[in-house]
Amino acid sequence: MLELGFGGGDFLVDLAMQRHEANVIGVEISLPALRRGVRKASAAGVKNVQIVQGESRSALWLLFERQSISGATINFPDPWPKAAHHHRRVINDEFLWLLATRMPAGAALDIATDHDDYAAAILDTLARTPYFDSRLEVTHVTQGDGRVRTKYERVALAEGRTCRYFKWRRNVAPAPDNFAILEEKPVPHVVLLSSLSLAEIGEQFAPYEARVENLRIRYLDVYRSLKHEMLLVETYVSEEPFHQRVGLAIRRRKEGDLVVSLQEVGFPRPTPGMHVAIDTLVHWLRGLDPGLTVVSNTLSLAVIDEDPAAEG
């Protein structure tokens, strides 16, 4: 059982108490909300709750296998009321398609909102989807009887706003799974022979962006270590649906060679995009030193002009 965006945690904890046989998972991006959820689950003594920090779409895509979710609840998602921000709303056609790949037929989908415009958009999206049908004879109701009120729900009702509750279920229509879980690769690094000094590399660096197929890689800044012969390149890697802000290290070893690698600051994941980011950085270094030689690498793709006699 899944709640996306559990906020205050009251609904999540009550769900776990009502469904002792279920694995109840709450996904939330807000750190204060995460802390509240952990605190309330602990105070209630529930043992069948797991809490995940993450954005709903990414967590759903990356963490859940096909047909693994027997019920999903989305309570009062951010309506992003400005028209320019509507693309940030979590509920859209693609999201329902993604959710359908993770739910078996008959699994319940519950959505609640107090925002009139968002309610209309949710209804339009549900009406279009081939993967869900209403569990009721109507598309939604305005009374949430029998449920624990969330913080936002209590505020909305106190201020006189109408809450709308959508009670739908996954139907039997097959949903093509175009949402492959990212495969992690070996931790990427490249060993180079180059006459470049770290000072020369740092002086030549300027922020730039690279786009490789569906990847967007931004090299933002470079920092010099005070204790080690190392530069740290601050890098943003966006590969659908995962986004990582990481440090790519360029360090000089005692042997005299350079190593370009993924620095373990913030525990980055060695995804295919990270391999491309390292490879693209090596291409940039080659532009500074045409005589650069690649001695070895652990990348999952070809590195330009690698020494054919060296181990790959």
Residue pairs with C-beta under 8 A, 6 or more apart in sequence:
1 15
1 19
1 22
1 23
1 24
1 25
1 69
1 70
1 71
1 72
1 73
2 24
2 25
2 26
2 27
2 60
2 64
2 69
2 71
2 72
2 73
3 11
3 12
3 15
3 24
3 25
3 26
3 27
3 72
3 73
3 74
3 75
4 27
4 56
4 59
4 60
4 72
4 73
4 74
4 77
4 90
5 27
5 28
5 29
5 56
5 74
5 75
5 76
5 77
5 78
5 90
6 12
6 26
6 27
6 28
6 33
6 37
6 51
6 75
7 28
7 30
7 33
7 75
7 76
7 150
7 151
7 152
8 33
8 36
8 40
8 150
8 151
9 26
9 33
9 36
9 37
9 39
9 40
9 41
10 40
10 148
10 149
10 150
10 151
11 73
11 75
11 147
11 148
11 150
12 24
12 26
12 37
12 40
12 41
12 49
13 37
13 40
13 41
13 44
13 46
13 49
14 148
15 22
15 24
15 73
16 22
16 24
16 41
16 44
16 46
16 48
16 49
17 44
17 46
19 48
20 48
22 48
22 70
22 71
23 48
23 50
24 46
24 48
24 49
24 50
25 49
25 50
25 51
25 52
26 37
26 49
26 50
26 51
26 52
27 52
27 53
27 54
27 56
27 59
27 60
28 34
28 37
28 51
28 52
28 53
29 53
29 54
29 55
29 56
31 53
34 51
34 53
37 49
37 51
38 51
41 49
41 51
52 59
52 63
54 63
56 74
56 90
57 90
57 95
57 98
57 241
58 241
58 242
58 243
60 95
60 98
60 99
60 102
61 98
61 179
61 181
61 241
62 181
62 182
62 241
62 242
64 102
65 102
65 181
66 101
66 102
66 177
67 102
67 103
67 104
68 102
69 99
69 102
69 103
69 107
70 103
70 104
70 107
70 108
71 107
71 108
71 109
71 110
72 99
72 103
72 107
72 108
72 109
72 110
73 109
73 110
73 111
74 90
74 91
74 110
74 111
74 112
75 111
75 112
75 150
75 152
75 153
76 112
76 113
76 114
76 150
76 152
76 153
76 156
77 89
77 90
77 91
77 111
77 113
77 118
78 88
78 89
78 90
79 89
79 113
79 115
79 117
79 118
80 86
80 88
80 89
80 118
81 115
81 117
81 118
86 121
89 118
89 121
91 111
91 121
91 122
91 125
92 125
93 125
93 128
93 129
96 125
96 126
96 129
96 131
96 132
97 129
97 131
97 175
97 178
98 179
99 109
99 131
100 129
100 131
100 132
100 170
100 173
100 175
101 175
101 176
101 177
101 179
103 109
103 170
104 170
105 170
105 171
105 172
106 169
106 170
107 169
107 170
108 135
108 167
108 168
108 169
108 170
109 132
109 166
109 167
109 168
109 169
109 170
110 165
110 166
110 167
110 168
111 122
111 165
111 166
111 168
112 144
112 150
112 153
112 163
112 164
112 165
112 166
113 119
113 122
113 163
113 164
114 152
114 153
114 156
114 161
114 162
114 163
114 164
116 162
119 140
119 164
122 164
122 166
123 139
123 140
123 166
126 132
126 134
126 139
126 166
126 168
127 139
130 171
130 173
131 170
131 171
131 173
131 175
132 168
132 169
132 170
132 171
133 168
133 169
133 171
134 140
134 166
134 167
134 168
134 169
135 167
135 168
135 169
136 167
139 166
140 164
140 165
140 166
140 167
141 164
141 165
141 167
142 162
142 163
142 164
142 165
143 165
144 153
144 163
144 165
149 157
153 163
156 163
157 163
179 241
182 239
182 242
182 269
182 271
182 272
183 271
183 272
184 269
184 270
184 271
185 270
185 271
185 272
185 274
185 275
185 300
186 270
186 298
186 300
187 261
187 262
187 270
187 298
188 261
188 262
188 270
188 274
188 275
188 278
188 297
188 298
188 299
188 300
189 259
189 260
189 261
189 262
189 278
189 297
189 298
190 259
190 260
190 261
190 278
190 279
190 282
190 294
190 296
190 297
190 298
190 299
190 303
191 257
191 258
191 259
191 294
191 295
191 296
191 297
192 257
192 258
192 259
192 260
192 282
192 285
192 292
192 293
192 294
192 295
193 256
193 257
193 258
193 292
193 293
193 295
194 257
194 258
194 285
194 289
194 291
194 292
194 293
195 289
195 291
196 258
196 285
196 288
196 289
196 292
198 224
198 229
198 230
198 231
198 250
198 252
200 288
201 222
201 231
201 250
201 285
201 288
202 222
202 224
202 231
204 288
205 219
205 221
205 222
205 233
207 218
207 219
207 220
207 221
208 218
208 219
208 284
209 216
209 217
209 218
209 219
210 216
210 217
210 218
210 219
210 280
211 217
212 276
212 280
214 239
214 240
215 237
215 238
215 239
215 273
215 276
216 236
216 237
216 238
216 239
217 235
217 236
217 237
217 238
217 273
217 276
217 277
217 280
218 235
218 236
219 233
219 234
219 235
219 281
219 284
220 234
220 235
220 236
221 233
221 234
222 231
222 232
222 233
222 234
223 231
223 232
223 234
224 230
224 231
224 232
225 231
225 232
228 251
229 251
229 252
229 253
230 249
230 250
230 251
230 252
231 249
231 250
231 251
232 247
232 248
232 249
232 250
232 263
232 265
233 247
233 248
233 249
233 250
233 281
234 245
234 247
235 245
235 246
235 247
235 248
235 277
235 281
236 243
236 244
236 245
236 246
237 243
237 244
237 245
237 246
237 271
237 273
237 274
237 277
238 273
239 271
239 272
239 273
242 269
242 271
242 273
244 268
244 269
244 271
244 273
244 274
245 266
246 262
246 263
246 265
246 266
246 268
246 274
246 277
247 262
247 263
247 265
247 266
248 260
248 261
248 262
248 263
248 277
248 278
248 281
249 259
249 260
249 261
249 262
249 263
250 258
250 259
250 260
250 281
250 285
251 258
251 259
251 261
252 258
253 259
257 295
258 285
260 278
260 281
260 282
260 285
261 278
262 268
262 270
262 274
262 278
268 274
272 300
275 299
275 300
275 301
276 301
278 299
279 299
279 301
279 303
282 294
282 303
282 304
283 304
285 292
286 292
286 304
286 305
293 305
293 307
294 303
294 304
294 305
294 306
294 307
294 310
295 307
295 310
296 310
296 311
296 312
297 303
297 306
297 312
306 312
